[in-house]
Amino acid sequence: MLVTRFRTSLVLCLVLVCTFTLNAQEPVINGTVPGAAAPGAATQLQINGGNLAVAKKLWLSFPAEATLAEGIDKNGENPGQVTYKVNIPPDTACGIHAMRVVTDKGVSPLRFLFVDDLPSVASVGSNVSLAAAQVVSVPTAIDGSVAGLNWQFFKFPVQAGQRLSIEVLARRIGSSLDPMLRLLDIKGRELAYVDDTPGLSSDAALVYTFKDAGEYILELRDIKYGAGNYRLRIGDFPVATVAYPLAVQRGITSNVTLAGFGVEGLVPVAVPVAPDQAAEWLNVSLKRPNGASGYSSVAVVSTPQFLEQEPNNAAEQANRVELTHDINGRLEQPGDVDRFVFAAKKDQTVTFFGITRQQGSPTDLNFKILNKDGGQVANAEDNGTSEGLVTFKFPDDADYSLVVEDLNHRGGTEHAYRIAVTMNPPQFSLATSLDAFNIPAGGSVMATVTTVRTGYAGPIELSATNLPAGVTASKSVIGPGRNDAVITLQAPPEFAAGELHNISIVGTAKIGAADVVVPAEIGGVLKTRNNNMRWSPSNLGKYIVASSAPTSGFVWRAEPSTVIFGKDLTAKVKLIATRAAGFEEGVVVAITPPQNGLPPGVTLTVKNVDKGQTEAEIVIAANNQAPLGEFTAGLTGTLKQGDKTAVQGIAIRLNLAAPMSIKLDPAGGKIAKSGELILKAIVERNPAFSGPVNVTLQNLPAGITAAPVMIAADQTTVDVKLTATADAAAATVNNVTAKADAMAGAAKLEATSAVVTLAVE
């Protein structure tokens, strides 16, 4: 068994929101030859793509040595191709890893790199008929691409009684190919057919035992005769859907095996995890003696993991577990039901999360909670493509049962699951659509951070960590009730090119007494980039980097970068642009994103920075329905000069506050009959309001009067004189307030002070 620890010094949450930085000079990887690198060997890895000239380094998501290959003319200078010699340690786990190329123009978006201990061969491409089937020896892995309205055939010899696993990787590595496989005898008669193998994200696999020795043929095509690339593996290996258990605990050694097809004969292996293990995932691969590897990844968590013990189908056979443990199990037969019993305390609230398909298991999890009498008290909600969850507040101190099964009563060696149990479920998650930040030296990159709220509706402060020296992030916030915000990263002019920096973007929220910090992930980015793959590899969900890109045609800033205004108020922001030499045209300004880019009730009057000008003033206004709180607005500036386009972003923080506040000093007092008392009214105006304020005292006791007063526009205080009549009754009043009112254009602004106590003696 091999285990690879993933570097996790990065968590990010940025979404590219404009057309700019995928800048035209950013390196891009389209594929490699061969389609995989081998552990324990040196692989000459030819990387094909664009803008690869002046390659500085090859980054890999696992420890390995990568150097520019020697003996290749102008290697490292060809924009469409670069070749690296990659030495991978023998203990590197097989499976889906990641790579990037760094040039003097930036870093490429993340690309999958498969590590495989099967020898690689290339499809000849002309094997489009039975008669032209490509002859291969097994074990092997074939890299190729199927053209639209076409198919490919492969011929291979086997021994009598030989069992082979046949697996095609396409959708799982980001290909558009939706593969199907047909196994034929030498006369073309079908022996086996497979499409959409459960747990393999629409890829196909089969395990077949050949009765007779001889030559056999394998047909591969897209199920709808579409096109796409693939890696076809043939040999003696387990076809894994998921590791089992699905998670291992930090600080202990766990035995791990694989669930899937052809997994018989695998010996679970010990996986030690340090208490301070930072990686959130481990790649694992297992194989039988003299066979090739099956592969998966296992989550690394701090929670103890319980593994089910069969038989536990009946209530009296239920496994007893602690509520502090996650539950791992397998539905090994059709109709299998797993039962667990646990003790809960009255008013204890617990959330149970199902985890299967997102990690590779085909199980459509169905689970419910029963009371001690067997009555159902809660069941998992259907969350579409996720496995559902149950949040339940237990009414009594008692034993309860958790019953787990597949929704369609399926079962088999591939059907494994994990139920994560927590008393503190996450209140929100963050996602990003950008995994590589190529920041122009002296300029900025803007992205959008998106949240899915699951219980928390307040503000989420965004920040960037592990940034390279001199790089800063905007003070962005996802406002209350909002689900996204833009954020920008700004680099100094001296930001050095040719380097890769792991960075993190996180969201922080104050929930109760806790500061909750949540890293954003890039799963959505990887899905979109890779032909809308069903599930992106969990182990690659937080790999975010930054690098230096060439300078932009202009840079700009907003003054102020934080705007304070409020309901029925307006504020002005100055946009100041500095153009680079050779760039003279105007900067076209647009709200980003164009739809729902501002809080409700807020408008922004956009003005371009015209040719020959360096500044423009925009106006931000809020109506009476605008929410109070802090939000973020994004602006994109685009300058087109001939065939060159420069784009930059700005994140402006919006603080929608009350128009003014008022207080009385001292906070109350005593007044004698026929006497006077002077209170000072102090007003604090919103920076967007500067007018005079009228002040009136309210709820004065009988016999006490105070004339209305006005605080001049250039003043913040005024004395308010209270007068008591001779017959004023002795009393103490606890609800005296000062009311402030003013006008902002046609809008009336009001504020009321906190209550004060007034005693009449």
N, C-alpha and C positions, 0 to 999 in steps of 0.2 A: 504494500500500500504506500502511496505517495501522498504527501500533504503539502500544499503550497499556501503560505500565509500571504494574504493580500495587504498591500500598503494602504493604510487608512489615515494618513495625515491630511486628508482632504475631505471636506464635505461642502457641497456647494449648492447654490440654488439660483442660478441666473438663467434668464431666458433672453435670447437675442430678440430684440423687439423691432429692429430696423433693418434696412437693407445693408447697413454698412459693414460691420465686421464679421461677416465672413468676408474679409477683404480680398480683393481679387488676387492678391499675391500669397494668400495663405496656402500652405502645403496641404495636399489631400492624398489619402491612400485609397486606391480602388481595389487592390488585391495583391496577393503574393504568389510567387512561384518558388518552391512548391506551396501547396495550400496549408501546410503545417510544418512546424519545427519539431525536432526529435529531442527528447530528454537524454542526457548522457552522451551527446554527440555534438559535432559542429555542423551547423546547417548553413549553406549558402542561400540566403533568403533574398530573392529579387523582389523588390517592392515597386509596384506600378501605381501611377497616379498622376498628379499634376503639381507644378511648382516645387519640385523636389530638388532643384539645383541648389548648390551650396548647402547640402545637408550637413548638419553639425553633429547630430547624434540620433540614435534610435532608442526611444524610451520603451521599456517593457514593464508590465504590471507585476512581474516576479523577478527575483534575483537572477541575472544572467549577464554574460559579457557579450557586448555587441560592438564590432569595429567595422569600418569600411573594408569591404573585401578587396584584396589586392589582385593584380593581374587583369583587371578589367579597364579597358581604355576609357578615360575620362569619367570613371566612376565617381559619383558625387557632384558631377557637373550637368548631367542630363536632367532636364526638368520633368521628364516623364518616367524616369526610372532610376532607382538607386539600389545597390546590392550591399548587404551587410553579412558578415560572418558572425553567426550567433552561436555561442557556446552555452548550452543549457545544462545545469547540474543534473546528475542522474536521479536525484531525489525530488525533482520537480513533478508535481502531479499533472497527469494528462487532463485535457479539457479545454474550455474556452477561456482564454486570457485576453489581454489587450496590448496594443502598441500605438505609438505615435512617432512621427518624424519631426525633428526640430531643424529649422533652417534659419538663415539670417532674416527671414521675412515673417517668422512666427512658428507656431506649432500646429500640427494637423489635428482635426477632430479624432476622437477615439475610434479605433478600428479593431475588430476582433482578430485575435491570433490563436489558432488552434495548436495545441501541443499534443503530439500523438506518437506512440511507440510502434505504430504500424509503418512499414516502408511506403513511401509515396511514389506513385507513377502518374503520368499525365494521360488523360484521354486523348486519343488520336483525332477525335472529332469526325472522322469519316466512317465511324462504326454505326451507321444509321440503318442497317438492315441485319437480319439474321445471318445472311451469308457473309457480311462484312464485320461480324462481331470481333471486337478486339480481344486477343488472347492475353490473359493475365494469369499469374501464379498467385496462389493464396498461401499465407495471409498477405493482404495488401490494402492500400488505400488509394483511390483513384480521384484525382482532381480534374474537374472538367466543367463544361458549360453546355446546356442543352439549348438549341435554337428553337424558336417558336415553330409550331406545327411539325415537331420532329421528335425523335427519340434516339437512344443509344443502347447498344448491345455489347455485352462482355461475355467471354467464354473462359471457363476455368475447369481444371480437372479436380476430382475428389476421389477419396478412397471409400470403399464400402463401409457403411456405418459411421462415417465422419459427420460430425455436427458442426455447422457453421452459423455464425451470427452475421447478418447482413444489415447494415445501417447506413442510411443516407442523411447527411447533414445539409440542410438547405435553409429552411425557415429559421432554424436555431442559430445560424451564423449570418442572418440578415439577407439571405437571397430571396428573390421574388419567386423562385421555383417552388411549386406545391407538388412534391414528388410522389410518384407511385412506383412500386416495384412488382415485377412479375418474374417468377422463377420458372424456367422452362427446361425440359429435357432436350437432348440434342436434335430431336425431331420437331421441336417447337411446341410440344404439348405442355400446357400449363400445369405446374405442380403446386404453386402457391402464388397468392396475390395479396398485396397489402397496400393500404392507403390510410393516411391519418392515424398512425399508431398512437393509442392513448398515452398521454404524458409527454409526447415528443413534439408538441407545438406544430402539428400538421406534417411533420416529417414521417418517414416510413422506415420500419425495421421488421425483420423476421428472424426467427431462429429455426433452422431446419436440419433434420437428420437424414442423410442420403442413404437409402437402402442399398443402392448398387454403385459400384465404382464406374467412373467414366467422366465424360465432359458434359457440362451443363451451361446454360445460358441465362444471363440476367438482363432483363429489359428495364430501362429507366426512362421515364418521361414525366412531364408535368401533367397533372390529372386533367387540366383543361387545355393541354397542348400549348401552354405558355413557355416562356424562356427563363433561364436563370442558371447560376453557377451552383456547384455542389461539391461535397467530398463524400465519396462512397467507400465505406469500410467493409472489408470481408475478412473474417478470421474467427478464431476462438476467443470471444470476449463477452463479458456481460453487457447487455444493452440496458443501461441504467436510466430510470426515470428520476430517481431522487436518492440521496443518501439516507440511511437509517441508522440511528435516529436523525431527524431533520435538524437538530441543534445539539451542540455540546456546551458544557458549562466551563467557564473560566476557572482555573485553579485546580482542576481535576483531570484525570485521564479517562477517556470514554472509549468504548469499543464501537467501531463504526463499520457498517457494511453497506451494500447497495440494494435497493429495491428496484425491480424492473423485470426484464425478460432474460432467460438464460443465466440467471444468477445462482443456479445450483452450484455447490462446491466452493463457494467463496468463504474464506475464513475471515471473520471480523478481525479488525486490527485495532491496536491501541493508538489513540490520538491524544497525546498530552497537550494541555493548553495551560499556559502560564496564568497566574492570577492577574497580571497586568497586561495580558494580551490585548493589544490595541485593535488588531484586525477584527472585523465583524463577520468575515467569511473565511473559510478554508476550502481550497480545492482539494478533493480527495479522488484517488483512483485506485482500483483494486483489480487483480487479475488472478486467474488460475495458473498453476505451474505450466510453463511453456506456452502460455497464452498471451493475448494482448489485453490492454487495459480498458475497463469501463470507467466512467468518470461522472462526477457530480460535484456539488458544493454543499457545505454544511454551515449553518449559522452558528456564530459564537455569541453566547449570551451569558448573563450573570445569574440567571435563574436555574435552580436544580431541574434536571430532566428525569421524568419517570417513564419507564418503558413497560408497556402492557405485558401481562403474562397470560397466556392462554391455558385453559379455557376460561373465558369470561363472558360467554353469551347470555347466560341466565342470571337473574337477579342475585341468587345465592352464590354465584361465582364471581361477582364483581370485585375488581382489584381495588384495594383501599389505597387512597392517595392523600397527600397533604395539599391544601389549597395554595401552598407556597411553591408548588411544583408545576411545571408544564407537563403535558401528557403527550407521549409519542406512541403510536400504535400502527398496526397493519390489519387491513381487512383481507385476509388471505384466501377466503372462499366466497363465492357469490352468496349473498344473503347474510354474510357475517355481521354480527352485532357485538360491539365492545361496550362493556359496562364498567363504570368506576364509581366508587362510593367515597364520600368525604364528609368530614364534620365541618359545619359552618356555625357561626355565632349570629345571634339576633342582630338585625340592622347592619350586618356586614354586607357591603356592596362589592361584588366581584364581576369582572369582565372576562369572558372566554372568547378568544379569537381563534378561528379556524385557519389553518395554513396547509394548503396542498398544492393547487395548480400554479400558484405564483412561484413555487420552488421546483416544480417538475412533476409532482404526482398527478395522475389523472382523476383522482377522487373528487367527486362533487359532494362535499361534506354536508351531512345532515346530523345535527345533534340537539339534544334537549335535556332539560333538568327535571328530575322527578323528586317529589317529596318522599318521606319515609313510608308512605302508604302506596307509593307507585303512581300517584297522580301527577300529571304534567303541570309544572308551574312556570316554565319558560322554554322557548325554543329559538334556534338560530334564525335570525332574519336573513332573507335572501338579498344579498348585496350584488347581484349580477354576476360578474366574472370572479368576484372574491368568494371566500368560503363562508362568509357570514360571521356574526358575533352574537353573544348573549351578554347583556348586562342585567344583573339581578340583585335585588336587595332581599336578603334572607329574612323571613318573618320570625323565625324561632331558632333557638339553639337545638340543632338536630342533625341527623345524618341525611344527606341528600345524594342522589345518584345522577351521574352524567352518562347518557346513552348516545353512542356514536355509530353511524352507519353511512353507507353511500346512498345518496338520494335515489338512485336507480337500482339499489341492491346489488351493485357489482362487487366483485372481489377478485383477488389474484395477487401474485407476488409483487406487482407494480403498485398496489394500492396502499401507500403509507400516508400518514398524516401526523400533524402536530397541532395541539390545542394549547395556545399560550394563555396563561392565567395571570391576571394582574389585578391589584387593588387600585392602581393608579393608571388608568388607560390614557393614551395620548389624547390631547385636546385638539391638536391640529397637526397637519403634515405640510411639508414644503416641497415644491418641485421646480425644476428649471429646464429651459430649453437650450441651454448653452453649456457645453462642457470644456471648451477651449476659449480662453480670453486672450485674444491677440490685441494688445493695447498699443496704439500708436505712441511712439516716444513723444512726450509732451501733450498727448491727447487723451481720449477717453473711449470706453466701450460701455454701452448701455444694454441692460437686459431686464426681463420681467420675472419676478418671483411670484409664484402662484401658491395659494394655500387651499387645502381642503380642511374645513373646520368640522370637528366632531364633538363639540361641546363648549368651545370657547369662542366668544364673539368680539373680544376686545382687540386692542392694538398689538401688533407684532413688530418689534423693532428688528430691522435687518442690519447685519454687520458682516464684514469680511475679516477672516483671520488668515494667518500664515502668508500675508502679502509680502512680496519682495520689497526691499528697501526703497522708500520714496513713493510707492504706490499707495493710494488712499481710496476709500470708498465713500460714496455719498451717504448722508445721514437719512436713509430712507426708512419708511414705516408703512406697513400694511394697516390702514386705518380700521377703526371699529366697523364691523359689518362688511368690510371690503374683502375681496378674495385675491387681490394682486396688487403689486406695486413695482415700479421700475427702480433699478439701482444702477449706479455707474461706478466704474473703476477708472481712476485717473493716474497716469504715469508721468514721472518727471521727464524733462528733455533728455536726461542722461541715462534713461532706462536701457540697459545693455541688451543687445540682440543675441540670439543663438542659445539662450538658456531656457530651461523649463522649470516652472515653479508650481509645486502643489499648493492649492489654495482651498479655502473653505468659506462658504457663505452660510450663515445660520440665522435663525429667527429666535428672538427671546421675548417671552411674555411673562408678566407677573400674574400668576393664577393663584388666588388665595395668598398664602404667605410664601409660596415657592416661586423662584425664578426658573422657569421652564425653558430649556434651550433645545431646539430641534434643528438638525442639519437638513438641508434640502438635498434632493436626489435628482438624478438625471435619467431615470428609467424612461420617461416620456420622450426625451431627446433621442435615446438609442432606439426606441421603437419606431419613431418617425423616420429617422435616418436610415433604418434598415428595413425598408419596405413594409412598415407597420407590422413588424413581427409581433406575435401574440404575447410573448413574455420576454423581456430583456433579461440578460443574465443578472441575477441578484448580486453576485459577487463584484459586479462592475458598476453598481449604482451610484457611487460617490466619487468617482475618479474625475476631478476637475483640475485644470491647470491654467496657468497664465504664462504668456510670453510677450516679448517685445515685437511690435510690428513697425513698418516704416512710418515716418511722420505723415500726418494728415495734411490736406490742403488748407485747413484752417483749424483753429481751436477757439473755444468760446467759454464764457462763464456767465452766470446769472448773479446780479446784485440787487437785492440780497438773495442768498440761496435758501433762506428760510423766510417765509412770508406769513406774517400774523395779520389776520383779518377776521371777519365773522359774518353773521347773518346781517343782511341789508348793508354790508360794507364792501368797499373795493380797495384793492391794493395794486401798486404798480411795481413791475420788475423790469430792470434794464438788462438786456442781452448785449454783451460786449464781445465782438468777434475780432480775432487777429488772423489775417490771411498769410499764408506762406507765399514766397516768391513765385510768380507765375500764376497765381490764383487771384482773379480780380472780380469775378462775377458775384452776384448777390447770393445770400444764404436764405434758402426757402425754409421756413419754420412750420412745423406741424406738431399737433398734439399726438403723443404716443402712449398707449395704443389709440388709434383714432376713434374707436367705439368704446364707450364706458371708461375712458381714460381719466375722468374726473369724478369726484364724489357727486352724488345727486344734489341739484340746486346750485352747483358751482359752474361758472362759465369762464372761459379764458379767451380773450380777444387776441388773436395771433397777429403779429406784424413781422414781416421779413426784414432782414438786414440787407438793405438795398446795395446795389453796386455803388461804390464810391463812399459808402457809409461804414462805420465800424460799430454803430449802436442801433438798437431798436428798443422801444418801450412797449411792453405788453400789459394788459389790464386783466386782473383776476377779480371776479365778483361773486358774491354769494347772495341768494335770495333768502326769504324768511324760512324756507323749508330745508335749508342746508343743515346737515348734521354738525354738531360741535365735535371737536377732536382733531387729531393730527393725521394727515394723509400725505401722499406723494403724487406729484404730477410730473409727467415726462414730456420733454420736447425733443424733437429730432430736427437737426439742421442739415440741409443738403446743399452743397455747392457743386455745380457742374461747370467745368472749364474745359471746353472742347470734348475730347474723349475721356477725360478724367472726371471722376466723381468722388467727392469727399463727403463723408457723413459723420456727424458727431452727435452725441446725446447729452442732455442735461436732466438731472433729477432735482426738482424743486420741492422742498418740504412745505406743506400747507398746514398752518396752525389756525383752525377755526375756533376762535375763543369768543367769550361774551363781549359785547360792545364796551362794557365798562363794569366796574365793581365799586361799591361804596361801603364805607364803614364809619362809625361814630367813635370819637375819642374825647373823653374817656367813654368806655363801654358802659354807660349808665351813670347814675349819680343821685343826689338828693336835692330837693328843692323845698324851701320853706314857704308857708303861706305868705302871700304878698311879696315873695322873693323872686330872684332870677337865677338862671343857670345857663352857662355858656357851654355848648357842645361843639366840637369841631367836626365837620363833615369832610371826609377825605375821599376823593374819587381817583380811581386809577383807570385811565382810558386805554382801550385797545389802540395800538399804534395806527390803525386804519381810521380812527375817529379823532377829531381834534376840535369839535365844537363846544359851545357852552352847555352847561348841565344845570337843570333846575332841581332843587332839593326840597322835599316836603317831608316833615315828620308825621308818622302815622301812629294811631292807637294811643294817643296821649290821654291821660286820665282827665276826668271832669275838672274844670277850673284851671287847666294848664293849656296855654296856647304857645304857638311858635309860627312866626310868619315865614312863608316860603322865601327861599333865597336862591341866588344863582352863582354858580362857579364859572368865572369867565373862561374863555377858551384857552387863555395862556396861564391859567391857575389850576391848582389841584385841590385846594382846600377853601373852606369858607366857615365862618362862625355862625352858629345857629343859636339865637337867644330864646330861651324858654321863660315864660312869665306865668307866675301863679297868682290867682285872685285871692282876696282876703278870706273868702269863704270856701276855698278849695278843700275838699274833704281829704283827711289823712288816708293814704292808701299806698300800696306798692303794686306797680304794674310791671309784668315781666315780658311784655311783647311789643315794646316800642321799637319801631324801625324807621329808617330813612329811605325814602323812595327817590330815585334819581330818574329823570327823564330828559330826553334830548331829541333832536331831529337830525337825520342824515338824509338830506334831500327831502323826499316825501315820506320817508320811513321814520316811524317813531321808535326810539330806543329806550329801553327801561332797565332798571336794576334796583334791587332791594337789599338793604343791609341785613346782617344778622340781627336778631332781636337783642335788645338791651333792657336792663331793669331801671325803672325810675321810681323813686320813693318820694312821696309828698308827706312832709312832716308838719 
